[in-house]
Amino acid sequence: SSSVSTHIFKNIASESYAYSDERMVTVEDIMSTDALYGLPQSLILLFSDCVKLARHKEYYRLKNMTTPRHFASLCQRFEKRLFKWRSEWKCLKEGSEEFINDTIEGLHHHTSSFYYGLFIYYHTMVKDLNHSSLQMYVEKVLTHLKLMSNLILFKKVRIVPLIWQGFVAGCASTKLETQEEFRKWAATLASSGMGSYWGARQIMFEVWRRKRNGETGDSWY
């Protein structure tokens, strides 16, 4: 109704993380079903909050509504949490820079790639930043995905990575060389037994084609 004021949902930011900042999670915790997605619970909740913000932003756009001032403050709160986030997982041996084992190293790269993918998602979907300003994060996602792929290929680490962060970062890539690296990574992922992700790969390729040709609609969304 036109008589209703600008809508904003309550309880947009999650505060109930599964682990406190004081407690580092052990290898046993990481390998339990709590880590079903291969991601720390705190990062999953951070992602959930980001999706809520993106949905709000799209709601206002579709309804042609002015973004409420409270939404900007929620974004500022989220950004602080995003920038200061640290994993509760303990991945290194005590007093060392060496990973506990190859599987934990793989989970570290999986987590890091997802985290930087979340940076890209937030700054494109909520903040409307241009892709050219996000290439540092695109490269970070790619680096961690490639390191994880090497562990799977050469050290037989049994991890099936999510495609989400590679898809989001790949679609945001503006360099032909980087796009080719994402193409190779997607092909490697398709051979992992998880599935071909054919639709996601085709969308990514179409995004690149439109970017090259200067066409409109050159984003996955």
C-alpha positions as CSV (number, residue, x, y, z in Angstrom):
1,S,0.0,0.0,0.0
2,S,1.2,3.5,-0.8
3,S,0.2,4.6,2.7
4,V,2.8,2.3,4.2
5,S,6.1,3.8,5.1
6,T,9.4,2.5,3.7
7,H,9.6,-1.1,4.8
8,I,12.6,-2.6,6.6
9,F,12.7,-6.0,8.3
10,K,13.8,-6.4,11.9
11,N,16.5,-8.7,13.2
12,I,18.7,-8.3,10.1
13,A,22.0,-8.9,11.8
14,S,22.9,-12.2,13.4
15,E,24.8,-11.9,16.7
16,S,24.5,-15.5,17.9
17,Y,27.7,-17.1,16.7
18,A,28.2,-20.7,17.6
19,Y,31.7,-20.1,19.0
20,S,32.9,-17.3,21.3
21,D,36.0,-15.3,20.3
22,E,37.9,-16.9,23.2
23,R,37.5,-20.4,22.0
24,M,39.5,-21.8,19.1
25,V,37.9,-24.8,17.4
26,T,39.9,-28.0,17.4
27,V,40.6,-30.4,14.5
28,E,37.9,-32.7,15.9
29,D,35.4,-29.9,15.8
30,I,36.3,-29.0,12.2
31,M,35.9,-32.5,11.0
32,S,32.5,-33.0,12.7
33,T,29.1,-32.5,11.1
34,D,29.2,-28.9,12.4
35,A,31.4,-28.2,9.5
36,L,29.2,-29.8,6.9
37,Y,29.8,-27.0,4.3
38,G,33.5,-26.9,5.0
39,L,33.0,-23.4,6.5
40,P,33.2,-21.9,10.0
41,Q,29.8,-21.3,11.5
42,S,30.6,-17.6,12.0
43,L,31.3,-17.1,8.3
44,I,28.0,-18.9,7.3
45,L,26.1,-16.5,9.6
46,L,28.0,-13.5,8.1
47,F,27.0,-14.7,4.6
48,S,23.4,-15.1,5.8
49,D,23.3,-11.5,7.0
50,C,24.9,-10.3,3.8
51,V,22.1,-12.0,1.8
52,K,19.5,-10.3,3.9
53,L,21.0,-6.9,3.2
54,A,21.1,-7.7,-0.6
55,R,17.5,-8.8,-0.5
56,H,16.5,-5.6,1.2
57,K,18.4,-3.6,-1.4
58,E,16.6,-5.4,-4.2
59,Y,13.3,-5.0,-2.5
60,Y,13.7,-1.2,-2.4
61,R,14.8,-1.1,-6.0
62,L,11.9,-3.2,-7.2
63,K,9.4,-1.1,-5.3
64,N,11.1,2.1,-6.3
65,M,11.4,3.1,-2.7
66,T,13.9,5.4,-1.0
67,T,16.5,3.4,1.0
68,P,15.8,4.1,4.7
69,R,18.5,5.7,6.8
70,H,18.4,2.7,9.1
71,F,19.5,0.5,6.3
72,A,22.7,2.5,5.8
73,S,23.6,2.1,9.5
74,L,23.0,-1.7,9.2
75,C,25.4,-1.8,6.3
76,Q,28.0,0.1,8.3
77,R,27.6,-2.4,11.2
78,F,27.9,-5.3,8.7
79,E,31.0,-3.8,7.1
80,K,32.8,-3.6,10.4
81,R,32.0,-7.2,11.1
82,L,33.1,-8.2,7.6
83,F,36.4,-6.5,7.8
84,K,37.3,-7.7,11.3
85,W,36.1,-11.3,10.8
86,R,38.6,-14.0,11.8
87,S,38.0,-17.7,11.6
88,E,37.4,-19.6,14.9
89,W,39.1,-22.6,13.4
90,K,42.6,-23.4,14.5
91,C,44.5,-24.5,11.3
92,L,48.1,-24.1,12.3
93,K,50.2,-26.3,14.6
94,E,50.9,-24.7,18.0
95,G,53.7,-22.1,17.7
96,S,54.2,-22.8,14.0
97,E,53.2,-21.5,10.6
98,E,52.7,-25.0,9.4
99,F,49.2,-26.4,8.8
100,I,48.0,-29.2,11.0
101,N,47.5,-31.5,8.0
102,D,46.7,-31.4,4.3
103,T,42.9,-31.6,4.9
104,I,42.9,-28.6,7.3
105,E,45.0,-26.7,4.8
106,G,42.4,-27.4,2.2
107,L,39.6,-26.2,4.5
108,H,41.7,-23.0,5.1
109,H,41.8,-22.2,1.4
110,H,38.1,-23.1,1.0
111,T,37.2,-20.7,3.9
112,S,39.5,-17.9,2.6
113,S,38.2,-18.1,-0.9
114,F,34.6,-18.0,0.4
115,Y,35.4,-15.0,2.6
116,Y,36.9,-12.9,-0.2
117,G,34.0,-14.0,-2.4
118,L,31.7,-12.6,0.2
119,F,33.6,-9.3,-0.1
120,I,32.8,-9.2,-3.8
121,Y,29.2,-10.2,-3.3
122,Y,28.6,-7.5,-0.7
123,H,30.3,-4.7,-2.6
124,T,28.5,-5.5,-5.9
125,M,25.0,-6.5,-4.6
126,V,24.7,-4.1,-1.7
127,K,27.2,-1.2,-2.4
128,D,27.0,-1.2,-6.2
129,L,30.7,-0.9,-6.7
130,N,32.2,-1.3,-10.1
131,H,34.0,-4.6,-10.8
132,S,37.2,-2.8,-11.7
133,S,37.7,-1.8,-8.1
134,L,37.3,-5.4,-6.8
135,Q,40.0,-7.1,-8.8
136,M,42.3,-7.6,-5.8
137,Y,39.6,-9.7,-4.1
138,V,39.0,-11.6,-7.4
139,E,42.7,-12.5,-7.4
140,K,42.6,-13.6,-3.8
141,V,39.6,-15.9,-4.5
142,L,41.4,-17.4,-7.5
143,T,44.6,-17.9,-5.6
144,H,43.0,-19.9,-2.7
145,L,40.8,-21.9,-5.2
146,K,43.9,-23.0,-7.1
147,L,45.8,-23.9,-4.0
148,M,42.9,-26.0,-2.8
149,S,42.6,-27.7,-6.3
150,N,46.3,-28.6,-6.1
151,L,45.8,-30.3,-2.7
152,I,42.8,-32.2,-4.1
153,L,44.7,-33.2,-7.2
154,F,48.2,-34.0,-5.9
155,K,47.7,-34.8,-2.3
156,K,44.3,-36.5,-2.7
157,V,42.6,-34.3,-0.1
158,R,39.0,-35.3,0.0
159,I,37.2,-32.0,-0.2
160,V,34.5,-31.0,-2.7
161,P,34.6,-27.2,-2.8
162,L,31.5,-25.0,-3.3
163,I,31.2,-23.3,-6.6
164,W,29.7,-20.1,-5.2
165,Q,32.8,-18.1,-4.5
166,G,34.4,-19.1,-7.8
167,F,31.3,-18.2,-9.7
168,V,30.9,-14.8,-8.0
169,A,34.6,-13.9,-8.3
170,G,34.8,-15.3,-11.9
171,C,31.8,-13.2,-13.0
172,A,33.4,-10.1,-11.5
173,S,36.7,-10.7,-13.3
174,T,37.6,-8.1,-15.8
175,K,41.0,-9.5,-17.1
176,L,41.1,-12.1,-19.9
177,E,44.0,-13.9,-18.2
178,T,42.1,-14.2,-15.0
179,Q,38.9,-15.3,-16.7
180,E,40.9,-18.1,-18.4
181,E,42.1,-19.2,-15.0
182,F,38.6,-19.3,-13.7
183,R,37.5,-21.3,-16.8
184,K,40.2,-23.9,-16.0
185,W,39.2,-24.0,-12.4
186,A,35.5,-24.6,-13.3
187,A,36.5,-27.4,-15.6
188,T,38.6,-29.0,-12.9
189,L,35.6,-28.7,-10.5
190,A,33.4,-30.3,-13.0
191,S,35.6,-33.4,-13.0
192,S,35.5,-33.7,-9.2
193,G,32.4,-35.8,-9.2
194,M,30.2,-33.2,-7.6
195,G,28.5,-32.3,-10.9
196,S,29.3,-30.2,-14.0
197,Y,27.7,-27.0,-12.7
198,W,26.9,-26.5,-16.4
199,G,24.4,-23.7,-15.9
200,A,26.6,-21.7,-13.6
201,R,29.6,-22.1,-16.0
202,Q,27.5,-21.0,-19.0
203,I,26.3,-17.9,-17.1
204,M,29.9,-17.0,-16.2
205,F,31.0,-17.4,-19.9
206,E,28.0,-15.2,-21.0
207,V,28.9,-12.5,-18.5
208,W,32.5,-12.4,-19.9
209,R,31.2,-12.2,-23.5
210,R,28.9,-9.3,-22.7
211,K,31.8,-7.5,-20.9
212,R,34.0,-7.9,-23.9
213,N,31.3,-6.6,-26.3
214,G,30.2,-3.8,-24.0
215,E,26.7,-5.1,-23.8
216,T,24.2,-4.4,-21.1
217,G,23.3,-6.9,-18.4
218,D,26.9,-8.0,-17.9
219,S,26.5,-9.4,-14.4
220,W,25.4,-12.8,-13.2
221,Y,22.4,-11.2,-11.4
